[in-house]
Amino acid sequence: MPPTTADSSVGPLERGLAVLRPLARAPRARLRPSELVALTGLARSPVDRIATTLVRLGYLREDDRELVLAPRLIELGLAYLHSSGIPEALGPLAEALADELDESVSLAVPDGDAVRFVVQSKRRRTLSVSFRVGDALPAERCAPGELFAADWDARQYAQWQARTQADPDDAGFPAVPSPRPRRARQPEAELRARAAEARENGWALDDQRIEPGLVAVAVPVHDQEGHVVCALSVVSHTSRHSAQGLRDFALDRMRNTAERMSRALTELRVRPPAQAPDRDHSLDAKRELGPEYLQSLARGLSVLAVLDRPAGMTLSAVAEATALPRATARRSLLTLQHLGYVAVDADGRRFTPLPRVLDLGYSPLSALSLAELAQPHLATLVREVHESASVAVLDGDDVRYIARVAAGRIMSVAITVGTRFPAHATSLGRVLLAGLPDERRARWLRDTHLKPFTDHTVTSADRLSAVLEQVAHDGFALVDQELEEGLRSIAVPLLGRDGQVIAAANVSLHAGRTSADEAHRTVLPALRAAAERIGADVALVFDLHPLPYA
């Protein structure tokens, strides 16, 4: 039998997940502890201990007496997405279809009586799809749901009936557009008939059931055994297509893409195992924080985070990957299975995460921009060095600020998000230019007018080229009063997953307060540490989709 909350070794894991769920659904993914007490029914003491543990793990952060989802939490959702293999194997085919049709394309998987998105390739329009990877919709209100319902048994229909009766307004689906008008309960016979028709046709149509104006057509994607693994959908607006018109426009190309996706599923490669930790690091936190740290919660979440293999993982593999005793790993796996986050194969040997894992914050976290990821780290840096810090990207001849935290000083640098400065005269710009490929950098130097701003400004292309070579070698740029007298700044690159420069972070200094030597000695190490933390968050959040800068 799976362990329950009566088992003190796994109860904290169950309660910890109960705290994460409402946080993931809250506006701006943040709540006060008192609000979590009301939403979970837990007493304040266990909520505080859970919060302490999750903050230590990097899954939450504290901000103005509120608890906020932190980017590292996304590793739980990534475990499911990597395990399914769908985004990596089928995502490029979905993107190609979106380009071909010039319409938004998605892939969704069944999640109980819901449909959960795992790939989104959106077209940028005034009227566009707002659903995100990880969002769930009621099966009866979208085209993929009819395809999945065709395979439901009596138990699944009973679960669906219980859910629609308990939640007629679909309040349990945050992605459903608001306001949610109360709907008449749909007869089971109607859903069964639509599902049977979808099975027979090989496609399903959504004519504004989820939102007025939104139309979609979906086709199934099968595995080698003929099971429906996911649904491929094309979504549009009635200003572009009627539902039937969208079907006529897209169906043949969708079927071709679905066939290619089915073949791609057979070629899924098993991800190489992660390097196992040499020890259980939750022991260190337990010694440091004592009873405020819930070791079983930390261990259970570490088990969930390592389940990222398409073929699933055995108990022995999980224990090895987490450096946990087999008995501890087993209790966590059985608890996660009992709660609907993990499944075990028919032989009872291999464990895989289920789509419900995406309910633990993947949607709001995957929507964060680079600026939003950088902001809390900049705030920490400013508290440490007592000077203003920023992040910027290269935009033509200029740098454009996308994030900034100002220090509380009487004399400060007047810069806001959106401010632009010439790249050649700023530390941010020099880091960004140094990160360009050689050909692009040479073209930029050739085509850009290097205007002088002070007597110190470098205006020779040859000299600036040499400076940029040095910046590339050193990994930082220090600019001393070249943009404005009295203004000194130091910058480092922000690196993407591929090691390429995606942005730059800097600290602005008043020349009268901080010497160049002091900036190098005291500010640079703190700045580099902040850049590494931002880079780690970027690597997680943009693991499976492109990077939006602002």
LUMLUMKE-442936 format. One record per residue: x, y, z of N, C-alpha, C, O in turn. Coordinates in steps of 0.05 Angstrom, whole numbers, plus 5000, padded with zeros to 4 digits. Example, Ala and Ser with C-alpha at 12.3 -4.5 7.8 and 13.67 -1.06 7.14 Angstrom:
REM residues 2
526448865156524649105156526449345156528549345169
525749555142527349795143525850015157526850235161
//
This chain:
REM residues 550
501749765000500050005000501850255000503850255013
500950464985502550714985502450855012500350845025
504550975020504451125046502551355044501951465023
501451445067499651665069500751865088502951845098
499152075093500052285112500452175140501752305156
499351945146499751825172502651735175503651705198
504051695153506851615154508551875157508652035138
509851915180511252165185513552205167514452435164
514551995153516852025136516052135109517852245095
513552125101512752235075510552445078509952585058
509452485101507352685105508352965097506853105084
510753045104511753305095511853345065511453565055
512453125050512453145021509653205011509353374994
507753065021504953105013504053395020502753525004
504753485044503953755052505553965036504454175030
508053905030509654095015508454134987508354364977
507553924974506253944948503654094950502854244932
502254054973499754204977500154504980498454654973
502554584989503254864991504054974963503355204957
505454824948506354914922504054964902504155144886
502054794903499854814884498355084884498155204863
497455174907496155434907497955664900497155864888
500555644908502455854900502655864870502856084858
502755634857502955624828500555744814500755844791
498255744827495855844814495156134823493256254812
496656234841496156504851496956714831498756674816
495556954832496457174815499357244821500057284844
500957264801503857334803505357114818507657164827
504156884822505456654835506656734862508956654868
505156874878506056964905503756974924501557054916
504256894949502256904970503556954997505956895000
502057065015503057095043502656825057500856675050
504256765077503956515092501156485103500056265104
499956705112497256685123495156605102493256465108
495656685077493856605055494256305050492256175043
496656205052497155925048495755755070494755545064
495755865094494355725116491455695109490355475112
490255905099487355895092486855715069484855575068
488655715049488155555024488655265028487455095015
490555195045491354915048489954775072489854525073
489054935091487954815115490054725135489354605155
492554785129494754705147495054925169494255155165
496154845191496755035212499155215204500655135186
499455435217501655625210504355495213506155545197
504755345235507355225240508355045217510655085208
506854855208507754695185508154855159509954795144
506455055155506855225131509555365133510955385113
510155475156512755615159515055425155517055495143
514955175166517054985162517354905133519554875123
515154865120515154795091516455025076518154975058
515655265082516755505068519755525073521255575054
520655485097523555495103525055285086527155345076
523955045084525254835069525254905039527354875026
523055005028522955065000524655304993525855314971
524955495011526755715006529655615006531155694988
530355445025533055335025533655175000535955184990
531655034989532054874965532255054940533054964919
531555314943531455484920528955474904528755584882
526855334914524355314900522455554906520655614890
522855684928521455934934523456144943525756084950
522556394941524056614953522156794968519756794963
523256944987521657125003521957404993524157494987
519757544990519757814979517557974993515157924988
518358165010516458335023514258175037511858225034
515157985054513357825070511557645054509557535065
512157605029510657415012512557195003514957235001
511456964998512956744986512456734956510156754947
514556714940514356734911515756494899517856404908
514556384878515756164864518456254853518656474841
520556094856523156154846523755984822522755754820
525356084803525855934778526755644781526155484764
528255584802529255314804526955104806527354874799
524655194815522355004817521654884790520554664789
522355024769521654924742522954664735522154524717
525054584751526354324745524554094750524953884738
522454124766520553904769518953864744518553644735
517954084732516454064707518253964684517353814667
520754054684522653954664523053654665523453524645
522953544689523253254692521053114676521652924661
518553204678516453084662516853134632516652944616
517453384624517653444596519953294583519653194560
522253264597524453114585523752814585524452674566
522352724605521652444606519752374584519952164571
517852544578515952494556517352504529516452364511
519352664527520852694501519352854480520452904459
516852944486515253064466516353334457516553384433
517053524476518053784466520553754448520753894428
522353594456524853574441524453434415525653514394
522853214414522553064390520453184371520853184346
518353294382516153394365515953694363514653804345
517253844382517054134381517954254355516554434345
520254174343521054294318519054244295518754414278
517654014295515653964275513254144279512054234260
512554194304510254374310510954654301509254794290
513454744306514255014298514255034267513455244257
515154824253515154834224512254854213511754994194
510454714226507654724217506455004222504955114206
507155124245506255394251507255594230505755774222
509755564222510855744201509455694175508855884160
508855444168507555384143504755494141503855594121
503255464163500455554164500155844172498055964168
502155954185501956214198499756234218498156424219
499456014233497555994255498855874279500955744276
497755914303498855804327498455504327496355404320
500455354337500355064337501154974366502955084378
499754774376500354664402500354364402499154234385
501654254422501553964428500553944457501454084475
498553764461497453724488497353434494497153264476
497453364520497353094529494953064548494053254560
493952814551491752774570492852784598494952684604
491252904616491952914644489352874660488053064668
488752614665486152554677483952644659483752564636
482052804670479852904653480453184643478653344636
483053254642483953504631485853464608486653244602
486453684594488353694572490553884580489954114588
493053804578495253974587497154024564498053834551
497854284560499654354538502554294545503454354567
503954184526506854134529508554264508510954284512
507354364487508754514466506954734457504554684452
507954984454506455204442508255354422510455444429
507355364398508655534377506655744368504855694352
507055984380505056194376505756384354508156424348
503756494341504156714322503456974337501556984352
505057184333504757434347502657604332503157704310
500257624344498157784333496757934355497057874379
495158134348493558274368491758084382491458094406
490357914367488757694378490357444376490557324354
491457354398493257114397492556934421491257024440
493556694419493156494440494756564465497156624463
493556564488494956634513495656384530496956414550
494856144521495555914537498555854536499855914516
499555744558502455704561502955404565501155254572
505455324561506255054567505755004597506555164614
504454784603503654714630500854784637499754664656
499554954622496755024627494954784621495554624603
492754764636490854554632488054664625487354884635
486554524608483854594601482054354606482854124604
479454404612477554184615477354034589477054154568
477353764590477353604566474853654549475053654524
472553704562470053744547469954004532468054054516
471854184537471654454525473754514504474154744496
475254304495477254354475477454104456476753884464
478454154432478653944412480353704421479453474417
482753744432484253504441482753334461483053094461
481153464478479653304498477853094486477552874497
476553154463474852964450476452724440475552494442
478952774430480652564420481452384444481452134441
482052504467482852344490480552194502480851964511
478152324503475852204516474951954501473551784512
475651934475474951694460476151434472475151214467
478251464488479551234501478851204531479951034544
477151374541476451364569474851104575473251014558
475151004600473450784609471350894628471251144632
469750724640467650814657468650964681467451154690
470950874692472051014715472851294709472351484725
474051344685474851614678472451794673472452024679
470351684661467951844657466651914684465552134687
466851724703465751784730467352004743466252184756
470052004740471652224751471052484737470952694751
470552474711469852724697467152834708466853074712
465152654711462552744721462852864749461653064755
464452744766464852844793466153124792465353294808
468053154775469453414773467553634763467453854774
466053584742464253784731462053854750460954074750
461253654766459153714787460253884809458954064819
462753824818463953974840464954244831465154424848
465654284806466754534796465454614770466754604749
462954694771461554774746462655024733462155064709
464055184747465155434736468055394726469255594716
469155154727471855104719473855274734475955354723
473355334759475155494775477755344780479855474786
477755084778480254934781482054944757484154814757
481355094737482955124713483755424709482255564696
485855504721486555794720486955894692486556134687
487555724672488055814645485455874630485456004609
483155784641480655834628480056134630480256254652
479456264607479056554608476956644628474956504632
477456874640475456994658473957214644475057324625
471557284652469957134672469056864663468856814639
468456694682467556424676464556404680463756364703
462956434660460056414664459356124672460455934661
457456094690456555824699455355684675453655794661
456355444670455455284647453555064657453754954679
451655004639449954774645451654524642453354494624
451354334661452954094660452453944634450153904626
454553854622454353714597453653424602454953284617
451553324588450853034592453152864583454552924563
453552634597455652454589455252344561457152304546
452752304554452152194527453152384505454052294484
452952644510453852834490456852824486457852824464
458352814509461252794506462052524493463852514477
460752304501461352054489460852054459462451944443
458652184450458052204422460152364407461052294385
460952594418463052754405465652604404467152624384
466352464426468852314426468852094405470852044391
466551954402466351734383466551854354467851724337
465352084350465552214324468452294318469452264295
469852394338472652474335474352234328476152254311
473852004341475351764335474851674306476751604292
472351684298471651594271472851784249473851684229
472752044254473752234235476752254234477952304213
477952204257480852244260481552534265483852614261
479652694273480152974280477853074297475752944298
478253294311476153414328476253714324478353834318
473953844328473654124322472754264348470954174362
473854494353473054664376472054934364473555094354
469454974365468255214354467455394377465055404385
469355534389468955744409467855624435466355764449
468655384442467655264467469255374491468155384513
471755444487473355534509473255834512473455944534
472855974490472756274490471556374464472156264443
469756574466468656684441470856774422472656914430
470556694397472456774376474756574372476156584351
475156394391477456204389476455944376474555824385
477755864354477055614340479655444338481855554336
479255184337481555004336480754744323478454664324
482654614311482354344300484654174311486954274312
484153924318486153754330486153484317484053384309
488553364315488853094305490552934325492253054338
490252674326491852514345494652454334495052434310
496552424352499152324346499452054361499152044385
500051844346500051574357502951474361504851564348
503251284380505851144383505750894366503950854350
507850734368508150494351505850294355505050154337
504750284380502550104386499850214379497850084383
499850454368497250584360495850734382493650824377
497150764405495950924426496251224421498251304409
494251384429494451674426496251784447495651764471
498551884439500451994458499852284464500052374487
499252434443498652724447496852804424496252654405
495953054425494253164404495653414392496653584407
495653424366496753654351494353844344492453754331
494554094353492354284348493354524333495654614336
491654624315492054894303489855074313487454994312
490555304323488755484336488655754320490755854312
486255854317485956114302483656274315482556194335
482956484301480856664310478856694288479456674265
476356734296474256754276474556994257473257004236
476257184265476857404246478557304223478857444202
479757064226481456944204480056704191480156674167
478956534208477756284198475256224214475156274238
473256104201471155964216472355694225474455614216
470855554243471855294251472155104228474254974225
470055094211470154914188472255004168473554844155
472555264165474555374147477355314156479055254139
477855324182480455254193481054954187483254884180
478954784191479354504186480054454157481954304151
478654574138479154534110481954644102483254534085
482754864115485254994109487654824120489654804106
487354704143489754594157489854294158491954184163
487554154155487453874163489453694148490853534161
489653724122491453544108494353574117495753384120
495253824121497953874129498353784158500553704166
496253814174496453714202496853414202498453304218
495353274186495552974185498352894176499552704187
499453034157502152974148504153014171505952844175
503853234185505653294207505253084230507252994241
502853004235502352804256503652544250504652404267
503652464224504952214216507952244220509252054230
509152474214511952514218512552514248514652404257
510752624264511152614293511052334304512652264322
509252164294509151894303511751744297512751584314
512851794274515451674268517651774286519451624295
517552034292519652154309519452044338521552014351
517051964347516851854374518351584376519251514398
518551444354519951184355522951214356524451024362
523951464352526851514351527751664376529951774376
526051674396526851814420529451694432529651454435
531251874438533851784450533651804481532652004491
534751604494534851614523536951824532539151814523
536152004549537952204559540152074576539551894591
542552174574544752054591544152114620543052324627
544751924638544151964666545752204677548052244670
544452354694545752574708547852464727547652244737
549952624731551952544750550852534778549752734788
551152304791549952274817551452444838553852454837
550052564857551452704878552952504896552152274898
555152594908556752414924555552374952556352194966
553452534958552252504985549552644985548952794966
547952585005545352705008545752985021546253005045
545553195005546053465015543953575034544253775047
541653435035539653525055540553495083539553615102
542553315087543653285114544953545124544653615147
546353695106547653945114545554145123545854275143
543354175107541254365113539854285139539154465155
539554025144538253935169539954015193538854105213
542553975190544354055213544254355217544354445240
544154505196544154795198541554915209541655085227
539354815199536754935206535154775227533154875237
536054535233534754375253531954305246531354235223
530054305265527354215260525754385240523654305230
526754625234525354795214525754695186524254775168
527654505182528154395155526954125153527553945169
525154085134523753825130525353655110525053675086
526953485121528753325105527253135086528053095063
525053025095523552835078522252985054521952875033
521453235058520453395036522653445016522153414992
524953525025527253575007527953324991528453334967
528053095005528752844992526652764972527252674950
524052794978521952724960521952894934521552784913
522553144937522653324913525153254897525053284872
527353174910529653104894529152854878530152824856
527452674888526752434873525152514849525552414827
523252684852521552774829523252914808522752884784
525253074817526853224798528653054780529353144759
529352814790531252654773529852474754531152334738
527152464754525652274737525352394709523152444700
527552424695527452564669528252384646529052484625
528152114649528951934627526551844612524551754624
526551854585524351754569523551474575521151404573
525451304582524851024587523950974616523450744624
523851184632523251154661525751074676527851034664
525451054702527750984719526950774740524750784751
528750594745528250394766528750514793529950734795
527850374813528350464841531350494846532250684858
532950294836535850304841537050554827538850684839
536150614803537150854789536451104803538051294804
534051124814533151364828534851394854535751614860
535251174868536851184893539651274887540851434901
540851174865543551254858543651544849545551684857
541651634834541751914824541352114846542352344843
540052034867539552224889541352184914541252334932
542951964913544651894936542951834961543851894983
540551724956538851654979538751354983539251204964
538251265007537850975011535450884995533551034990
535450634986533250524970530650554985528550624972
530550505010528050515025526950795025524450835022
528650995028527751275027526751345000524551474997
528151274979527251334952524651194946522851304933
524350944955521850794950519450934963517350964951
519751024988517551155002516751404986514351464984
518651554977518051804961516651734935514651864928
517651534921516351454896513451364900511651434885
512951204921510251104926508451334934506051334926
509451524949507851754956507151924931504852004928
509151964914508652124890506751974871505152094857
506951704871505051544855502151574866500251604851
501951564892499351584905498051854900495651874898
499752064898498652334894498252404864497252624858
498952224846498452264818500652414803500152514781
503052424815505252554801507152364787508752444770
506952104794508751904783507151654776505251584790
507851524754506651264747508851054746511251114743
508050794750509850574748508950394726506550364722
510750264712509950094689508649834699508549784723
507649684679506149444686507749244702506649084717
510449244699512149064714512749164741513949024758
511949414747512549524773515449594778516349614800
516949644756519849684758520649974752522350084766
519450084731520350354722518350564728515950534723
519350784739517651014747518051244728520251304720
515851374721515951614703514151824715512051764726
514852084711513152294721510752324702510852254679
508552434713506052474698505652774693506852944706
503852844674503453124667502653304690503153544689
501453184711500653354734502953504747502553704760
505453404743507753544753507853824743508854004757
506953874719506954144708505254344723505454584720
503454234740501754404757503354534779502254714793
505854454783507454564805509154804795511554814799
507754984782509055244776510355274749511455474743
510155064731511555084706510455314689511955464677
507855344688506655554670507555834677508655974660
507255924702508156204708511156234706512156444698
512756034714515656064713516656064684518556214678
515555894667516455884639515756144624516856194602
513956304635513156554622514956784630514657004619
516756744649518456964658520457054636521456884621
520957304634522857414615525557434628525857394652
527557484612530257524623530357754643531657724664
528857964638528858184657527658104683528658174704
525457944683524257864707525957664723526057664747
527457504708529357314722531557474735532457404757
532557684722534857834732534158004756535858044773
531758104757531058314777531658234806532958394820
530858004816531457944844534457914849535357974871
535957814829538757784833540158054833542158104847
539158244817540258514817539658644844541358784855
537358594855536658714882538558604903539458754920
539158344902541058234921543858354918545258414937
544658394893547258514887547458794897549458874909
545358954894545259234903545459244933546859414945
544159054947544359054976547158984985548059075006
548658834969551358754976553358974970555159024987
553159104947555259304940554359594944556059774942
551759634949550759904955551060094931551360334934
550959984907551060134882548960024863548059794866
548060194844545960114825546959904806549359904798
545159714798545859504779543759474757541459544762
544659384734542959374710543559134693545659014696
541659074676542058874654541159004628539159144627
542758964607542059084581542758894559544258704562
541558954535542058794511542958994489542559234491
544258884469545159044447542859094428541458914420
542459344420540259424402541359624382541359864386
542359514359543659684339546259804349548059644357
546560064349548960194358548960244388550960334400
546660174401546360244429546059994447545659774437
546260034473545259844492542559944502542060184505
540759744506538059814517537659674543537959434545
537059834564536759724591534059574593531959674586
534159324603531759164606531059104635528859024641
532959154653532459114682534359294697536659334689
533459394719535159574735534059594764531659594769
535959594783535359654811537259874820539659844819
536060094829537660324837538260314866536660224882
540660394873541460414901540260674913539860874899
539660664939538460894952540561094960541361114983
541461254941543461464946542361734938540661754920
543361944950542562224943543562274914542062384898
546062204909547162234882547061954868548461774877
545561924847545361674833545161724803544661944794
545561504788545461524759542561504750541161304756
541561694734538761704726538361534701538561624679
537861274706537361084685534860924692534460854715
533160874672530760714676530660494654532160504635
528960294658528560094638527760224612525960394612
529060144590528560264564530560474556530760544533
532160574576534260764569536260644550536860414551
537160814531539160724512541660904514541461144518
543960774512546460914511548160794488547860564482
549960964476551760854456553460624467554660654488
553560404452554860164462557860204466559060094485
559160364449562060384450563160524474565460484482
561360684488562360844510561360734537561660864557
560360484538559260374562560460104567561259964549
560660024593561759764600559859544590560759334580
557159594592555259394581555659354552555759124542
555959574537556259544508558859394501558859244482
560959444515563459314508563359014514564458854499
562058934535561658654540560058524518560658304508
557858664510556158554489557558544462557258354447
559058744455560558754430562758544431563258414410
564058504453566158294455564958014451566457834443
562457984457561157724454560157664426559257444421
560357854408559457814381561457634366563757634372
560457474346562357334328564157544315563457774310
566557454308568657634297567657794274568158034272
566157664255565257804231563258024238563458244227
561357964256559358164263560658394278559958624275
562558324296563958544310565458724291565458974295
566858614272568358774253566558944236567159184231
564158844229562259004213561159224230560859454220
560659174256559559374274561659604277560959834275
564159534281566259734284566559894258567160134259
566259774235566559904210564260104204564660314193
561860034212559460184204558560384225556860554219
559660374249558560544271560360794275562760774275
558961024278560461264285561061274315559161264331
563561284322564361284350564561564360566761694359
562361664370562161944379563561984406563261814424
565062204409566262254435564262384454562662554446
564262304479562462424500564062574521563062764533
566462484526568362614544571162594532571462474511
573062714545575762704535576862414537578962354525
575562244552576461974556575361774536576261544534
573361854520571961664503573761554481575161704468
573761294478575261164456573661204430571361114428
574861334411573561394385574961264361574061304339
577161134366578660994344577660714342577660564362
576760634318575860354314577960154320577459944332
580460214312582660024317583159994347583559764357
583160214361583660204390581360064404581759904422
578860124396576559984408576559684403575859524420
577459614378577659334372579559194391579058974400
581859314397583759204415582559184444582958984458
581059394451579759394478577859154479577659014500
576259114458574258894458575558624460574558434473
577858594447579358344448580158284477579958064487
580958494491581758464519579358404537579558234555
577158534531574658474546573858184543573158044562
574058084518573357804512575157614528574357404538
577657694530579657524544579157534574579357334588
578657774585578357814614575657724625575457644648
573657744608570957674617569557904632567557854646
570558144630569258374642570258624628572258624614
568758844631569559104620569259314642567259324657
571359484645571259714663571559964646573559994632
569560134647569560384631569660614651567960634669
571660784647572260994666571661264654573361374640
569261384660568561654652568661704622569461924613
567961504606567861534577565161624567564961754546
563061574583560361664575559761934589558462104577
560661964613560062204628562262244650563062044662
563162484653565162544674564062454701561862514709
565762314716564962234743563561964744563061854766
562961844720561461594719563361364712564661374691
563461174729565160934725563260694726561460684742
563760494709562060254711563660004703565660024689
562659774714563959524709561759324701559659314713
562359164680560258984670561458704664563858674659
559658504665560358224658558158114640555958214640
558857904624556857794607554857614622555557494642
552457584611550557384619550557174596550157244573
550956924603551256714584548756544582547456484602
548056454558545856274553546855984557549155934564
545055794552545655514555547955424537549555244544
548255554514550355474495552955624500554855594484
553055784521555555924528555856184513557856324517
553856264497553956514482552956744500551356704518
553956984494553157224509550257304500549857354477
548457314519545657384513544957664523543057794513
546457764542545958024554548458094571550357934572
548358324584550558404602549358524627547258654627
550858494649550058614675552258794684554658734680
551559014696553659204706552859324732550559314741
554859454744554459624768555559894761557759924751
553960104766554760374760555860504785554760464807
558060644783559460754806560061054802560461144779
560161204823561061474822564161474826565161354845
565561594807568461584808569661694834571761614842
568161874847569161984871568861804895570161844916
567161604893566661414915568361164913569261054933
568661064888569960804884572060824863571560904840
574560754870576660754850576460524831574960324837
577860534809577860314790578960054803577859844799
580960084819582159854832580159734852579959484854
578759904867576859794886574559664872573559454881
573659774849571559644833572359364824570759174826
574859344816575859084807576058894830575458654827
576858984853577458814876574858734891574658504900
572958914894570658854912568058824896566358654903
567658984875565058974861565058744841562958614839
567158704827567158504806566458224816564858094803
567658124838566857854847563857824853562657624846
562658034865559858024871558158034846556157894843
559058194826557658214801557757954786555757864774
560057824786560357564772558557354785557357194771
558457354811556757154825553857204818552357004814
552957454817550157514809549657424781547557314775
551557474762551257384735551057084733549456984716
552556934749552356644748549556554758548456364747
548456684778545856614788543756664767541856504763
543956894754541956954733542256754710540256654700
544756684703545156494682544056214689542956084671
544256134714543055874722540055874719538855684710
538756104726535856124723535056114694533155994686
536556264677536056274649536255994637534555914620
538255844645538655574634536255394640535455234624
535155424664532755264671530255354657528855194644
529655614658527155714648526955694618524855644607
529255724604529155714575530455464564531555454543
530155254580531254994572529954894546531254774529
527354944543525854824520524455034502522954954484
524955294507523755484489525555734486527255774503
525055894465526856124460526756334482524856334498
528756494483529156694504527856964496528857084477
525757054510524857334507526457514525526757454549
527457734515529257904530527858064552528858084574
525558184545524358364564521558274571520158404587
//
